[in-house]
Amino acid sequence: MNRKELLDSFLKNEKSETVPVAFWHHFVSFHNHYNYDDSKVYETVVNEQKKYIDEVKPDFVKIMSDGFFGHPSLCEKNIQTIEEIKEIKSVGKDHDWINKQVEYVKEICEYAGDEVYKYYNIFSPLQYIRLRFEEYDEDFTKFVRLLREDTDAVCEAAKRIADDIKILVKRLFEETKVDGVYYSVQAVQDKSIDHEFHKKYVESLDLLLLDYINEFTNNIILHICGYAKYTNNLGWYKDYPVKAFNWAVFTENISLEEGKKIFGGKPVIGGFDNAKGSILYTGSENDLKEYIYDILDKAGTKGVGLGADCTISEDIDKSRLELIRNIAREYVKTKAE
C-alpha cells in the first residue's frame, strides 16, 4: 500500500494495513514567519521543507507556510487602534505575497511527487490578525481588546484578508499539484465569548473560506490550534465541512477516542503532546509502544492517524518518528492476525 492509498483509507474510515503517521515542524524563527520577502528566509524554508520530506517521508506532507504568516496589510506598521484596523485592505491578485506562495507550493509539490498527498497550511482570516499581534508584536491582549471594541470592524478587515486567501486558493489549485488544505483555526481566547458569538462572527468567516476551498477540493484537514495552551470548545467545530480533524489532545484533555465521537466518527489525527520533555522526545521504545497501543486500543485504527498536538521541535531525532510508524504498523499487523 502506497502513501496515497493509505491516506485514502484513512479519509474513508476504512480498514488498512497500518495507520498514517505525520508530524511537522517550523523551519525558521517566529519573527521570520513574516519575512517571505527576505530571500534567505524564503530559501531556507524551501530547502528545509525538501530536506524534511527526504528525511522523514511522512505519510502525507503538510507544506509549512513559514514566511507567509503576515498578510501585507498587517505588516505595514504596528497596529494599535480600530482606525488602523479599518485600514487593512486586500492586496489583490498580483501581490508577491500571493505570487511567492504559489511559486513555493508548486516547487514543493513537484519535489514531493505524485505518490503522496500534499496539504498547504492556510490560517482562518482572524488567525492572520491574531498571529501577527501575538507572535510578531508580542502583544497578547491586543486581538481580544480590538475585537471587543469593534467586532464588526475587525471582522470586515478579516473578510478583506479572506478575499486574498480566495485568490491564493484558486491559484494553488489551478497552478500547482497541491492535493488539499490544512486549515488552522482557533476560538477567541476570551471566556465571555459564547457559541452564539462564535457562530455569528468566527464560524461565518471560516465557512466563507471553507465553502470556497470545497469548490476546488473536499480534502481539508481542520487543525483546532491549542498552541501555547489555548483551549477551544471542540463541539463548536463538529459541523465544519472538512474531511478530518486534528486538535491539541493534551491541552483540551480530549483523547482521539473522545474526539472521534465529538466529530461524528470523522477521521482524526494526533495523540502526541508536542511539548519538550513529553514521551514523543524522551520515551523509550517500550514506552512508545505501550503508549501507541493504548491509543489504538481505545480509538481503533479506522480513520485514526498518529501525529502531534501542533508543531514539534525541529531538533527532534527523526528516527523516533520512523519508530512510531513502525510500532503503528506492527500494532495493526498483530491485531489483524
Secondary structure, DSSP 8 states (H G I E B T S, - for coil): --HHHHHHHHHTT---SS--B-----SS-TGGGG-TTSHHHHHHHHHHHHHHHHHH--SSEEE--TT--S-GGGSSS---SHHHHTT-----TT-HHHHHHHHHHHHHHHHH-TTS-EEEEEE-HHHHHHHIIIIIS--SSHHHHHHHH-HHHHHHHHHHHHHHHHHHHHHHHHHS---EEEEEE---S-TT--HHHIIIIIIHHHHHHHHHHTTT-S-EEEEE--GGG----GGGGTTSS-SEEEE-HHHHT--HHHHHHHTTT--EEEEE--STTSHHHH--HHHHHHHHHHHHHHH-STTEEEEESS---TTS-HHHHHHHHHHHHHHHHHHH-
